[in-house]
Amino acid sequence: MTEIAPRIAVDETVAFGKPVIAGTRIPVDLVVGKLAGGMTTEEVAEEYRLVREDVLAALDYAARTLSQESVQPVR
């Protein structure tokens, strides 16, 4: 497993190489999706046996990844 950001790692043999919370098989997109669906940080942490810092790291990684994205309007 290779850490690509604090608390975030990738491994081609885990979750099809998608970013996960380091030391787990829990994908970052799952954590962010649960938050978007209305769960609190504490609820996500409890449900997936994470600590608050793991959940916040997923949000931070998602925000930094999106900030680097370039969007082209469709015409």
C-alpha positions in Angstrom: 0.0 0.0 0.0 1.3 3.4 -1.0 0.3 6.5 1.0 -0.7 9.3 -1.4 -1.9 11.8 1.2 -2.1 11.8 5.0 -4.2 8.8 6.0 -5.0 8.0 2.3 -3.4 5.1 0.4 -3.7 3.1 -2.8 -2.9 -0.5 -3.6 -3.8 -2.1 -6.9 -5.0 -5.2 -5.0 -7.4 -3.3 -2.7 -10.6 -1.7 -3.9 -9.5 -1.9 -7.5 -6.7 0.6 -6.8 -9.0 3.3 -5.6 -7.9 5.6 -2.8 -8.8 4.1 0.6 -8.4 5.1 4.2 -4.8 3.9 5.0 -4.8 0.5 6.8 -8.4 -0.3 5.7 -10.3 -1.3 2.6 -12.7 1.6 3.0 -12.7 3.8 -0.2 -12.5 7.5 0.1 -15.5 7.9 -2.2 -17.6 5.8 0.2 -16.8 8.0 3.1 -17.5 11.2 1.2 -20.7 9.8 -0.2 -22.0 8.9 3.3 -21.3 12.5 4.4 -23.0 13.8 1.3 -26.0 11.6 2.2 -26.4 13.2 5.5 -24.4 11.1 8.0 -22.3 13.0 10.5 -18.6 12.6 10.8 -19.1 10.7 14.0 -21.7 8.4 12.5 -19.4 7.5 9.6 -16.5 7.0 11.9 -18.6 4.7 14.1 -20.1 2.7 11.3 -16.8 2.0 9.6 -14.6 1.8 12.7 -12.6 4.9 11.7 -11.5 7.8 13.8 -12.6 11.4 13.1 -9.3 12.2 11.6 -9.7 9.5 9.0 -13.1 10.9 7.9 -11.6 14.5 7.7 -8.7 13.2 5.7 -11.1 11.7 3.2 -12.8 15.1 2.8 -9.4 16.9 2.6 -8.2 14.5 -0.1 -11.5 14.9 -2.1 -11.3 18.7 -1.9 -7.6 18.8 -3.0 -8.3 16.4 -5.8 -11.3 18.5 -7.1 -9.3 21.7 -6.8 -6.9 20.3 -9.4 -9.6 19.3 -11.8 -10.1 21.2 -15.0 -13.7 21.3 -16.4 -14.5 22.1 -20.0 -18.0 23.3 -20.8 -19.9 21.3 -23.3 -21.1 23.4 -26.3 
